[in-house]
Amino acid sequence: MVNSKRKGKDGELDFAKFCREHGYSCRRGQQYNGLDGEDVVGLPFLHVEVKRVEKLNLEDALAQSIRDSQGLTPIVAHRRNHTPWKVTMLAEDFMRLYGEWEASESMKGQEGQA
């Protein structure tokens, strides 16, 4: 049986790999300093809390990410065995990020018309 500390480390490495596969230069945050902080670094403006468990208390995980976020947007990246990665965040943060994406898409459309 895999202990929880090892499973947490493996989850962080797995999510960092997932991010790299999508073009982001990410790595496990704790591997270099051993201090409390982000589980995965390399996603600008986001504080990433990774949970690789079968039973997750999302409220507690998101509260932990919010508590540790230090001004960054807190997210929880999580998955169970044999399932894809999911991201949970506050709806207010989602709407802000979506609005920024929508504005950038609108700008692209205007550039194409010029």
C-alpha positions as CSV (number, residue, x, y, z in Angstrom):
1,M,0.0,0.0,0.0
2,V,1.3,3.5,-0.9
3,N,1.5,5.8,2.1
4,S,-0.2,9.2,1.9
5,K,3.0,11.3,1.7
6,R,4.3,9.3,-1.2
7,K,0.9,9.4,-3.0
8,G,0.8,13.1,-2.5
9,K,4.3,13.5,-4.0
10,D,3.3,11.2,-6.9
11,G,0.1,13.3,-7.5
12,E,2.1,16.5,-7.6
13,L,4.6,15.0,-10.1
14,D,1.8,13.6,-12.2
15,F,-0.1,17.0,-12.3
16,A,3.2,18.8,-13.1
17,K,3.7,16.4,-16.0
18,F,0.1,17.0,-17.2
19,C,0.8,20.7,-17.2
20,R,4.1,20.3,-19.2
21,E,2.2,18.1,-21.7
22,H,0.0,21.2,-22.3
23,G,3.0,23.6,-22.8
24,Y,3.6,24.9,-19.3
25,S,7.0,24.7,-17.6
26,C,5.8,23.2,-14.3
27,R,7.5,21.3,-11.5
28,R,6.7,20.1,-8.1
29,G,7.0,23.1,-5.7
30,Q,8.1,21.3,-2.6
31,Q,10.9,19.4,-4.1
32,Y,13.3,22.3,-3.9
33,N,12.6,24.0,-0.6
34,G,10.7,21.5,1.6
35,L,8.6,24.3,3.0
36,D,4.8,24.7,2.9
37,G,3.7,26.3,-0.3
38,E,2.4,25.5,-3.8
39,D,2.3,21.9,-4.7
40,V,3.1,22.7,-8.3
41,V,4.7,25.9,-9.6
42,G,4.8,27.2,-13.1
43,L,1.2,28.3,-13.8
44,P,1.3,32.1,-13.6
45,F,-1.1,33.8,-11.3
46,L,-2.4,30.5,-9.9
47,H,-1.8,28.8,-6.5
48,V,-2.1,25.1,-7.1
49,E,-3.1,22.6,-4.4
50,V,-2.9,19.0,-5.7
51,K,-5.0,16.2,-4.2
52,R,-4.6,12.6,-5.5
53,V,-7.1,10.7,-3.4
54,E,-10.1,8.5,-3.7
55,K,-12.2,10.5,-1.2
56,L,-11.7,14.2,-1.3
57,N,-13.1,16.9,1.0
58,L,-13.3,19.7,-1.6
59,E,-14.2,22.3,0.9
60,D,-11.1,21.6,3.0
61,A,-8.9,21.4,0.0
62,L,-10.1,24.7,-1.4
63,A,-9.9,26.3,2.0
64,Q,-6.2,25.2,2.2
65,S,-5.5,26.6,-1.3
66,I,-7.2,29.9,-0.4
67,R,-5.3,30.1,2.9
68,D,-1.9,29.5,1.2
69,S,-2.6,31.5,-2.0
70,Q,-0.8,34.8,-1.0
71,G,-2.7,36.9,-3.6
72,L,-2.7,34.2,-6.3
73,T,-5.9,32.6,-7.6
74,P,-6.4,29.4,-5.6
75,I,-7.2,26.2,-7.4
76,V,-7.4,22.5,-6.4
77,A,-6.2,20.0,-9.0
78,H,-7.6,16.6,-8.1
79,R,-8.2,13.2,-9.4
80,R,-9.0,9.6,-8.4
81,N,-7.4,6.5,-9.7
82,H,-8.1,5.9,-13.4
83,T,-9.9,9.3,-13.9
84,P,-8.8,12.5,-15.6
85,W,-7.5,15.6,-13.8
86,K,-10.1,18.1,-12.7
87,V,-9.7,21.6,-11.3
88,T,-11.9,23.2,-8.7
89,M,-11.9,26.9,-8.0
90,L,-14.2,29.6,-6.6
91,A,-16.9,30.6,-9.0
92,E,-16.0,34.3,-8.6
93,D,-12.4,33.5,-9.7
94,F,-13.7,31.4,-12.6
95,M,-15.9,34.3,-13.8
96,R,-13.0,36.7,-13.7
97,L,-10.7,34.4,-15.6
98,Y,-13.5,33.6,-18.1
99,G,-14.1,37.3,-18.6
100,E,-10.4,37.9,-19.3
101,W,-10.4,35.0,-21.8
102,E,-13.6,36.4,-23.5
103,A,-12.0,39.9,-23.7
104,S,-8.9,38.4,-25.3
105,E,-11.0,36.5,-27.9
106,S,-12.9,39.7,-28.7
107,M,-9.6,41.5,-29.2
108,K,-8.4,38.8,-31.6
109,G,-11.6,39.2,-33.7
110,Q,-11.1,42.9,-33.9
111,E,-7.5,42.5,-35.0
112,G,-8.6,40.2,-37.8
113,Q,-11.0,42.9,-39.1
114,A,-8.3,45.6,-39.2
